[in-house]
Amino acid sequence: MDLDAVADELYALPPADFTAARDERAKDARTAGDRKLAERIRRLRRPTKAAWASNLLVRRQPDEAEQVLRLGEALRQAHQDLDGGQLRKLSTQQRQVIAALARQARELTAQAGQPIGEGAQREVEETLRAVLADPEAGQEWVRGRLAKPLAAPTGFALIAGAARSAPPTSGRGERASGGRVADLDAARSRRRERQEQERRREQQEQERRRAEQEQEWRRAQQEQRREQRERQARAHQEAEDAERRLRADEAELSAAEDEQDRADQRKHQAQQRLADLRKQLKEAEGEQREADEAVREARTRTRKADRAVREARRRATDAAARVEQLADQAEPPTV
């Protein structure tokens, strides 16, 4: 079991099934003895419906997902080159692709029995715009493991909407004045001069707009990088805090498990002593019964012996009396 395989499995599930499956996989990892993997699995966040729809789109439509990545690369190159014509062409294609794929995502969720609403569909569209603007967002999206929708940088949409090319300069038709050739040449010269001035003004305006666009793009990129650094710093701090809490919880769990082991051992020893005492009690009760029986037998023998002694004494007394009587009878009479 590894984290990538588990994440691929979990983020393919509808959001309603995610939490139970995640907890089950974390339990399996812990049972297998891999506590770190179990904790990393528990950190996986349940996807929103919009994020799940975006993941489903990537998994079910990989060719279209690759097309989005290529379109994003072309758009970013056109921004860098400040190619107004190419930007207009790609921007039109961008709108068409985003709308079509967002509809496909909504249809796929309906087929999966978990339809999304218009709000979630708009979040899918915003995710696709982020993918077109940011190559890192594209790589995150194409893995199919989003937990929440992505947000496009504001600078990208602003520049895409601002890209324009110079409007064509309308020429003025020749007018025959019927005047002199010199007047006609002068009019033509003034017309060419006005056209050249208009062209220079338009060129300057284009350069100004391009400079503003580039400056805005750079500001947006700087702001995006700043926000990214802040998010990374917060995420790093949150990860450190979570790791500290994890270590504390694991230490507490280990101590509790050790205490449980000791308690189990004491319980086993007490049960063993109780069994020994019960055995000894049973043996003592048997010995007591034997002793009681011996006492009863001894008392019986004592009573019998006592009766025999009394009978012997009686016979001895009777015998002595007869002896004495016979002795008296045997003496001769005195003369």
Long-range contacts (C-beta under 8 A, 24 or more apart in sequence): 1-25, 1-28, 1-29, 1-32, 1-34, 1-37, 2-37, 3-37, 3-40, 3-41, 6-41, 6-44, 7-44, 7-145, 8-144, 8-145, 10-44, 11-47, 11-52, 11-55, 11-144, 11-145, 11-146, 11-147, 12-55, 12-56, 12-59, 12-144, 14-52, 14-112, 14-113, 14-114, 15-46, 15-47, 15-48, 15-49, 15-52, 15-114, 16-114, 18-46, 18-47, 19-46, 22-46, 35-250, 39-246, 43-242, 44-147, 45-147, 45-148, 46-147, 47-146, 47-147, 47-148, 48-120, 48-123, 48-147, 48-148, 48-149, 49-109, 49-114, 49-116, 49-120, 50-116, 50-119, 50-120, 50-121, 50-123, 50-124, 50-127, 50-148, 50-149, 51-123, 51-127, 51-146, 51-147, 51-148, 51-149, 52-109, 52-114, 52-146, 53-105, 53-106, 53-108, 53-109, 53-116, 53-120, 53-121, 53-124, 54-105, 54-124, 54-127, 54-128, 54-141, 54-146, 54-149, 54-150, 55-144, 55-145, 55-146, 56-105, 56-108, 56-109, 56-112, 57-101, 57-104, 57-105, 57-108, 57-124, 58-141, 58-142, 58-143, 58-144, 59-144, 60-108, 61-101, 61-104, 61-108, 64-101, 64-104, 65-141, 65-142, 67-97, 68-97, 68-101, 68-128, 68-131, 68-132, 68-138, 69-131, 69-138, 69-142, 71-97, 71-132, 72-131, 72-132, 72-133, 72-135, 72-138, 73-135, 75-132, 75-133, 75-160, 76-133, 76-135, 78-163, 79-156, 79-159, 79-160, 79-163, 79-217, 82-163, 82-210, 82-213, 82-214, 84-163, 84-164, 84-165, 84-166, 85-165, 87-160, 87-163, 88-163, 88-164, 88-165, 91-160, 91-161, 91-163, 94-129, 94-132, 94-160, 97-128, 98-125, 98-128, 98-129, 98-132, 99-125, 101-128, 102-128, 123-149, 124-149, 126-150, 126-151, 126-152, 129-156, 129-157, 132-156, 133-157, 134-224, 153-220, 153-221, 153-223, 153-224, 154-220, 154-223, 155-216, 155-217, 155-219, 155-220, 155-221, 155-223, 155-224, 156-217, 156-220, 158-216, 158-220, 159-213, 159-216, 159-217, 159-220, 162-209, 162-212, 162-213, 162-216, 163-213, 164-209, 165-206, 166-202, 166-203, 166-206, 167-202, 169-195, 169-198, 169-199, 169-202, 171-195
